[in-house]
Amino acid sequence: MKIIRDPIHGYIEINEKVLPIIQNPLFQRLRYIRQTGLAYLVYPGMVHSRFEHSIGAMYLAKEFLRYIRENSKASVDFIDEGLIDLISSIALVHDIGHLPFSHVFENAVRLANEIFGLNLPDYGNKLHEKIGIKIITQGLSKEFEKIGKDTTISDPISFAEHIMNGEPKNEIERLGRLIISNFIDCDRSDYLLRDSYYAGVDYGWFDIERLKRTLIYVDKKVAVLYKALPIAEQFLLSRMYMFENVYFHSVVGMYNAIMSYAIAKLLQKEIISLPETVNEILNLIDPLIYLNLDKVGEEFKNAILYRHGFKRIKTDLTEKCLDKIDKSEIVDNIKSLDGLFLYHEFQDIPYKEFENSAFYMYTRDGRVVTLAEISPIVKSMQVIKKGIIIYHESIENSQIVNKYKKMAEECF
C-alpha cells in the first residue's frame, strides 16, 4: 500500500494492484500534459497536470462505488472490492491518451484538416479516448488482466474498452461508464474541484463529501437521494460557472487558439505527427511543443513563451452574432494571413437530457426521476456559446480586422 498526499482529497491510498499502472512510463507521461491547456497564462496557478487529476478520478471512482454499495444493498451485490479496483483503474487511465495541452491538441487536429487540407483522423474531443483504448489494449493489457483476476469479469481488456468508448454491453459495464462519464461522475467531480483550487477561484466548489454519501443505484441507474437535490444543483451550477468564468475566459480562449494553430502548423510541417504506436505516444508531451514553437513563427513563440498575446476584438461574439459569421470565409482569412488572424468558438451544454442520458434523483416515495423533472434550476440551464476573434498587432488596421470589428459592434 502506498499513500499519495493530494491537495483536494487528502490522503489517497494506492493498492499494490494498481501501482504497476501508475509506475508505467505511459502513465507517468501525464505529468507533462497540462490539465487545462493554456489557462495558466491567465490563472498562474493552473499548472497542474493530467497525472494528479487521474489519481483523483481513481480515488473518487472508488468512493462512489463503495457508497453506492452501502446505500443500495442487495441490488448491487455484484459490486465487490475486485470490481471496484477494476473500474477505478479504468478511471485512473481515462485520460491517458491525452496529447500535448489536452483538448487544445484535439482542436489543432481539426484546424490542420480545415486550414492545411490534411486528412488526419478527427474524433473531436474524443481523440484522447481512442488513443487511450490503444494504450490499454497494447501497452497495459498485462496490468489490467492481473487486476481482472479478482473479479468475475472474463475479459477485463474488453470490459475496459467498452467503458472507455461509451459502448457498454451489459449492466456492469453500464455502471462503470456512469461512474466515469455521466453528468455527475468521478471525472467531472475531480476536475471541477481541482481546477477551481489551482485557479484560485471558488466557482467549482461543491460539497463532494455530501454528494458521494447520497449516491444510490436503483433501476439500473445511478441516482442521488432526494435530500441531496441542492448538492446536485450545486454541482451543475459549479460546472456552469467554471465554464463561463475560467474555461471560457476570453483570454484563455485566445491563447488556446494561438496554440491550436501552432500545433496544426507543426502537424502540417510534419515536425510532429499523431502517434501510430504506443511507443510514439511517449514523446508527445507539452515540452515538445514549446521546443518547436520557433519553427511556426516568432509571433507564436512570443505569444506562448513570453505571454505577448494577440489582440482581441473586445466584444465577445454572442450566439446572435455567431449566426452571421461565414465559417468558410473565416477559414480563408486564417489561411491568407497564416494564423495572424484567428477565430475561436466556445460551446458547452451544462445539462441536457437525451434518451439514455440523464442524471436521476431517488425520491422519498421511491420514484426515480430525472433532475430536470424536479429542479427548475436545472431545467432552465441554457447552452453556453460565444466566439472570439483575435489578430496579431501587425494587421491591426487591415481590411479583414476592420470588417469584423464593425460586425461585432453591429451585433449589440
N, C-alpha and C positions, 0 to 999 in steps of 0.2 A: 504493500500500500504506500503510495506517495501522496503528499499534500501540496497543493498549489494555493498560495495566498492571492486572492483575487479582490480588487477594489470594489467590485459590485456585489459579489455573493459571499465574500469572506473566505473561509477555508473550503476548498474543493478537494474531495478525496478521489484519487485516481487508482483504480484497482489494477492488479498485475496483468489482467487480460487485455486491457485497452492500452497499456503502456507501450507495447511494440508499435502501435499505430502512431502515437504521439512522437515516438523517437525516430520514426521513419523520415528520411530526408524529404519525401513528398509532402509530409505534413509540416515539418519544420520550415519548409519554404514559405508557409503562410506568415511567418514572422516578417517577411519582406514584401507583403502585399498590404497596402493601406486599406483600412476598412471603409473609409468614406471618400475615396478619390482625392481631390484637391481641396477638400473642405478645410484642411489645416492652414491654408493660405488666408482664410478668413477667421477661423477659430483655431488659434495656435495650439491648443491642447489636443486637437483631434489628429494625433499622430499614431493612434493605436492601430493594431493590425487585425487581419482576419484570424490570426492564431488565437488570441485571447477571446475573441468573440466565439470561436468554435468550441473552446473549452467551456465557456459559459453556456452555450446552447446544449452541450452534452449534459452539463450539470442540471439544467432546467428540465431536460427531457426525462432524466431520472426522477426528479422531484415530481413532475407532473404525473408520471406513470404510477409512482408509489402512492400519491394521494388519490388518484383515480381508483387504484386497487382498494385502498382503505375505505373510500366513500361508496364504492359501487358493490362491494361484497361479492355475492355469488355470480353476478352477471359477468364478472371478469376473472373467473378462476383460472383462465389461461395466462394471466399476467403473473409470471414468476420472475425471480431475480435474473434468470438466464435471458429471458425475453427483454427485460429492462436493460440489461447490459448490451444486447444486440441492437435494440432500437436507439439507445443513447449513443452507441458507437456510430450509427448512421448519422445521427445528429452531429456528432463530432466532425464528420467528414463532409457535411452537406455543402460546405463552401470550398472544398479542397481543390476544385477545378478553376477557381478564380485566377484570371491573368492580371498583369500589372494594372494597378489602380482600379481593380474590381470592375464595376459596371461601366466605367469610362472606356475600358478596352472594348467592351461589347458594343458600345456606341461607335467606337472607332472602326469596327468591322463593317458596320452599316455604312459609315461615311466612305470607307475605302471602296466599297462597291458602287455607291452613288456617284462619288466625285471622280474616282480614278478608273472606273469601269472594271474593277477586279471581280472575280467570281468566287469569293470566299464563302464558305458555308455560314449562313447568318441565322442563328437561332434566337436573335433578340437578346433579352435579358436572361435567357435560359442556356446560353453558351456554356457557362460555368457548370451547369448540371450535366450537360453532355460530356464535358471533359472529366468531370468528377466520376461519372459512371465508368469511363475508360480507366481511370486511376484505380477504382475499386476492383474492377474485373481483371486488370492486367498488372497492377502494382501492389495491391493489398489483399489479394484473394486468400493467401495463407492465413493472414491475421483474422479475417472475417470467418473463415472456415473453423478456425480454432475457437473463436467466440461462440459460433453457432453450435458447437458440440454440446453445450449445456442447455440447449433448447429443444423443442420438438420440431423446429424448422428443418426440413430435409435439405434445402438448398439455400444457405444464407446469402450466397452471392446474388442469386436471382431475387431473393427477398429484398436485399438492399437496392438492387437495380430498379425494381418495381416501385419502391417507395421514393427513390430519388427522381425517377422520371414522371412521377404523378400518375402511374397506371397500376394501382393496386389490384391484385387478382382475388383477394379473399378478405375476410373480416379483420384478421390480424394485420395484414398489410395496410388496410384502410386506416386502422387505428394508428399504425406507425406514421402514415402520411399525415394524418390530422395532428399528431403531436409535433411534427417537424414543419409542416406547411399548411397553415389554416389562417383564418382571420385573427385568431389569438393562438399563438403557438410558442414553442421554445425559442425559435429563431427571432421572431419579432420582439418577444419579451426581452431577450437579452440585448438586441441591438438598440432598442429604444432607451433602456436604462444606461447602457454603456456609452452610446453616442452622446446622450444628454450629459452624462458625467464629464466626459472628456471635452465637450463643447463649453462646459461651464454654464449651462442653462438648466432650467427646471422643466422645460416643456415636455420632456419624455418621461417624467417620473409618474409612476402609478404604484399601487400597493401590491407588489408581486407576492408578498407573503400571504396576504388575504386571498388573492386570486388563486394561487395554486392549491390552497386548502379547501377551496369550494368546487374544484373540478369533479365531475362525475361522468360515467359512461352509461348511457341509457338508450335503448332502442338503436343500438349500433351507432350512436352519435356521441361526440364529446360535448358536454354542456357544463354550465356553471349553475350552482344553486341560485334560486331566485333572490335570496338575501344578498347575493354578490352583484346584483344588477348595477349598482353605482360603480363598482370596480371595473366591470366590463365596459361601461360607458367611458369611464376614466381612461382605460387602455386605448380605446379607439380615438378619443379626443386627443390623448397624448401623441398618438401616431400622427394625427392630422396636424397638430401644432408643430411637430418636428419637421414634417414635410414643408409646411408653409414658411417656417422661420429659419430652418437650418439647411435641410437637404435642397430645398428650392430657393435658397437665398440667391439673389440675382448675381452677386459677385462670385459665389461658389459656382454657379452655372457658367459664368464667364470663363473661369479657369478650367473647368471641366471641358468646355467646348474647345478651348485652345489645346488642351492636352489630347482630346479626341482627334483633332485634326493632325496634330504632331504624330500620334501613333499611326493614324491612317497613312500618312506620308511615309513613315518608316516601313509599313507593310508594302506600300507601292514600290518603294526603292529596294525591297527585298532585304533590308537590313535586319528585320525581324520577320518571323512568319508564325502562323498558327501551328501548334505542335502536332506532329503526326504520330509520335511515340511518347510513351510515358517519360522516358529519359529526357526528351526535349523540353518537357514541361519544367524541369528543374531549373533551367536557365532563365525562364521568363519571370523575372521579378522586377520590382519598381526601379532599382538602381540601373538595370539595363537600359531603361528608357531615358533616365537622367543622363547617362553617359553618351547617348546618341542624339540628344536634342540639337547639338550644333550642326548635325547633318540635315536638319529640317530647315533651319534658318535662324539668324540671330534674334529675330523678333520673338520667336517661340522660346528659344533658350532664355532670353532675358525675362520674358513673361513668367516662366515657371520657376527658374532658379533664383531670380532676383526680385520677383514679385513686381515686375514692371508690366502691369496688365494692359490689355487693350482698353479702348474707350467703349462706353456703352451708351446707347440711346437711353436716356434716363427714364423714360416712360416704359414700364413693362407692358408687353402686348397682352391684352386680355383676350378671352375666348372670342369676343365680338370682333376684335381686330385680327385674330388668327385666321378667321374665315375669309378674310380679304387677301391673305398672302398667297401668292402663286409659288408653290413649292419648287416647281421646275425652274422658275426664274431665280429663286434663291440658290439652287444648285449651280446654275450658270454663273451667277455672281461669285460664288465661292471659288469656282474653277478659274474664272478670268482673273481674280485677284489673289490666287494661290493662298487662300486661307487668311488673308488680311481682313477679309470680311467674313463673318460667321453668324450663323443663326442657331439658337438652342431652344428647344421646347421642353417644358416640364409637364408631366401629367401623372396623376395618381388618383385612384378611387379609394377613399378612406374605408368605405364599406358598401358593398352592393351584393344583394343575394341573387344567386343563379341556381339553376337546378343542380342539386347535389353539392352546392357550395354555399354554406351559411354557417353562422355560429348560433348555438342554441342555449336556451335557459330551461331549467327544470323547475316548474312552478310548484307552489305549495300543495296544489291539488293533484299533483302527479302528471301534469301535461308537459310535453316537450314542445316549445315554441321557439321561433326564431327571434333574434334580438330586435329586428325591425318591427315585429308584431307588437311588442310591448314597450318599446322605447321610442318616444317622439324624437329624442336627441339623435339616436342612430338613424332613424328613418329620414331625418332631414339632411343628413350629410350629403354634400354635393361633390362632384368631380372637381379636383384641383387642376387647373390648366392655365398656363401662361407661357409666354415666349419672350426671349430677349434677342436683340441684335447688337453685335459688338463689331468693332473695327479697329484696326491699328491707326495710331495717330498720323501716320504718313498719308492716309487717304481721308483725312478729316473733312475736307471740302469737296470731295468727289461728288459727281452727279448721283452715283448709286447711294451713297450715305445720305445725301440731302433728300433724296426721294423717300427713304424710309423714315427719316426724321419727321418729314411732313405727314406721312401716313400715320405715324404714331400719334401725332398731335390731333389729327382729324378724328381719331377713334374715341376721343374723350370730349 
